[in-house]
Amino acid sequence: MVKLTMIARVTDGLPLSEGLDDSRDLKDADFYKQQAKLLFKNLSRGQHEASRMSIETGPYLFHYIIEGRVCYLTLCDRSYPKKLAFQYLEDLKNEFEKVNGSQIETAARPYAFIKFDAFIQKTKKLYLDTRTQRNLAKLNDELYEVHQIMTRNVQEVLGVGEKLDQVSEMSSRLTSDTRIYAEKAKDLNRQVQSYFTVFSFPAYESKLLN
């Protein structure tokens, strides 16, 4: 069963549309949405993955296709037929390109095509029952094979991006610590100078001599 559907621009990871009610029966929906956004972020960095891929994550599989600088992604149960998942994404891609293709590059705000959710919901219902005549015919269709589509683990796919984030975070923390250290050193230096200024007053020296 399709659990989650998201569409994003590959060049900058900007989310363009999402299946609004996909996550109602998805436990930890926010967690998997975050994974999807991390995947989009990696793609925007130039982490050139295959144009079609399945990614294992917990009890589910992400499936995505990339075409026309757009990533179409869905999260499904592991038991859901891979062939139907990619056919579902193909249907979304064809309609999205037809309706919004000329505006994809100029979209400036997240979820600029949120109205596309209506088509996502309608198409999702068609793929809900894998035993319908329509879907059985798609499963038997030899014109669209998915055997050669790579399957990877989500930690493997996102690992590079996470390491880059860790390096960036460590660099920022080091810069911050260096700044704090420099400020503390200046404060200490001022305190030392103030100490010697106080004890160098002539009146104080006179008292010491007497």
C-alpha positions in Angstrom: 0.0 0.0 0.0 1.2 3.5 -0.8 1.9 5.4 2.5 3.5 8.6 1.4 4.0 10.6 -1.8 6.3 13.6 -2.3 7.5 15.5 -5.4 10.5 17.8 -5.3 12.8 19.8 -7.6 16.2 18.1 -7.8 18.3 21.2 -8.4 17.6 22.6 -5.0 15.5 20.1 -3.1 12.4 22.4 -3.1 9.3 20.4 -2.3 6.7 21.0 -5.0 3.7 18.8 -4.0 2.7 16.1 -1.5 -0.1 13.7 -0.9 -1.8 15.5 2.0 -3.5 12.6 3.7 -1.0 9.9 2.8 0.4 9.7 6.3 -2.8 9.1 8.3 -2.1 5.4 8.7 1.6 5.8 8.7 3.3 5.4 12.1 6.2 7.9 12.6 5.1 9.8 9.5 7.3 12.8 10.4 10.3 10.6 10.6 9.9 9.2 7.1 9.0 12.6 5.7 12.3 13.9 7.1 14.2 11.0 5.4 12.5 11.9 2.1 13.6 15.5 2.5 17.2 14.4 3.3 17.2 12.4 0.2 16.0 15.4 -1.8 18.7 17.5 -0.1 21.4 14.9 -1.1 20.2 15.0 -4.7 20.4 18.8 -4.8 24.0 18.6 -3.6 24.9 16.6 -6.7 24.9 13.2 -5.1 24.1 11.6 -8.4 22.0 8.5 -7.7 20.3 6.4 -10.3 17.3 7.9 -12.0 15.2 5.0 -10.6 15.8 3.4 -7.2 14.2 1.6 -4.3 15.5 2.3 -0.8 14.9 0.1 2.2 13.9 1.9 5.4 12.4 0.0 8.4 9.3 -1.9 7.3 8.9 0.2 4.1 10.5 0.9 0.8 11.0 4.3 -0.8 10.7 4.2 -4.6 11.6 7.1 -6.7 12.1 8.2 -10.3 13.9 11.3 -11.5 13.0 13.0 -14.7 13.1 16.5 -16.0 14.9 17.7 -12.9 12.0 16.5 -10.7 12.0 13.6 -8.2 8.8 11.7 -7.7 8.9 9.6 -4.5 6.6 7.3 -2.7 6.8 5.2 0.4 5.2 1.7 0.3 4.9 -1.4 2.4 7.7 -3.9 1.6 5.0 -6.3 0.4 3.6 -3.9 -2.1 4.6 -4.9 -5.7 7.6 -2.9 -6.9 6.2 -2.8 -10.4 3.0 -1.2 -9.3 4.9 1.4 -7.2 6.9 2.5 -10.2 3.8 2.5 -12.5 2.1 4.7 -9.9 5.1 7.2 -10.0 5.1 7.1 -13.9 1.4 8.1 -13.9 2.2 11.0 -11.5 5.2 12.1 -13.6 3.3 12.2 -16.8 0.4 14.2 -15.4 2.7 16.6 -13.4 4.8 17.3 -16.5 1.7 17.9 -18.6 0.0 20.3 -16.1 3.0 22.0 -14.4 6.0 21.4 -16.6 6.4 25.0 -17.8 6.4 26.3 -14.2 8.7 23.9 -12.4 11.9 25.9 -12.9 10.3 29.2 -11.8 8.6 27.9 -8.7 9.9 30.0 -5.8 8.0 28.7 -2.7 7.6 25.3 -1.2 4.5 23.3 -2.3 3.7 25.7 -5.1 1.8 22.9 -6.8 -0.1 21.6 -3.7 -3.3 21.4 -5.8 -1.8 18.5 -7.6 -2.7 16.5 -4.5 -6.2 15.9 -6.0 -4.6 13.9 -8.8 -2.3 12.1 -6.3 -5.3 11.0 -4.3 -7.3 9.9 -7.3 -4.3 7.9 -8.7 -3.5 6.4 -5.4 -7.0 4.9 -5.1 -6.4 3.1 -8.5 -3.3 1.4 -7.1 -4.8 0.6 -3.7 -6.0 -2.9 -4.4 -3.3 -5.0 -6.1 -5.8 -7.6 -7.1 -8.0 -5.5 -9.4 -8.0 -6.5 -13.1 -6.3 -3.2 -14.0 -3.4 -3.8 -11.6 -3.1 -7.5 -12.4 -2.7 -6.5 -16.0 0.0 -4.0 -15.1 1.9 -6.7 -13.1 1.8 -8.9 -16.1 2.9 -6.2 -18.5 6.3 -7.1 -19.8 6.9 -3.7 -21.4 7.7 -2.2 -18.0 10.2 -4.3 -16.0 11.8 -3.3 -12.7 14.2 -6.1 -12.1 17.2 -4.0 -12.9 16.2 -1.1 -10.6 18.7 -1.0 -7.8 17.7 -1.4 -4.1 19.8 0.2 -1.5 19.6 0.9 2.3 18.6 4.3 3.4 21.6 4.6 5.7 23.9 3.9 2.8 22.1 6.4 0.5 22.0 9.2 3.2 25.4 8.4 4.7 27.4 10.8 2.5 25.1 13.7 3.2 25.0 13.0 7.0 28.8 13.0 7.1 28.9 16.3 5.2 26.4 17.8 7.7 28.6 16.5 10.6 31.7 18.1 9.2 29.9 21.4 8.7 28.5 21.2 12.2 32.0 20.5 13.7 33.5 23.3 11.7 30.8 25.7 13.0 31.3 24.5 16.5 35.1 25.0 16.3 34.6 28.5 14.9 32.2 29.3 17.7 34.5 27.8 20.4 37.5 29.8 19.0 35.5 33.0 19.2 34.4 32.3 22.8 38.0 31.5 23.7 39.3 34.8 22.1 36.6 36.8 24.0 37.5 35.2 27.3 41.2 35.9 26.7 40.4 39.5 26.1 38.4 39.7 29.3 41.2 38.1 31.3 43.7 40.5 29.8 41.6 43.5 30.8 41.2 42.1 34.3 45.0 41.7 34.6 45.6 45.2 33.3 43.0 46.6 35.7 44.6 44.7 38.7 48.1 46.2 38.0 46.6 49.7 37.5 44.9 49.6 40.9 48.0 48.5 42.7 50.2 51.1 41.0 48.4 54.2 42.5 50.9 56.5 44.3 48.6 56.7 47.4 48.6 52.9 47.7 52.4 52.8 47.3 52.7 55.4 50.0 50.7 53.4 52.4 52.9 50.4 51.7 56.0 52.4 52.5 54.7 53.6 55.8 
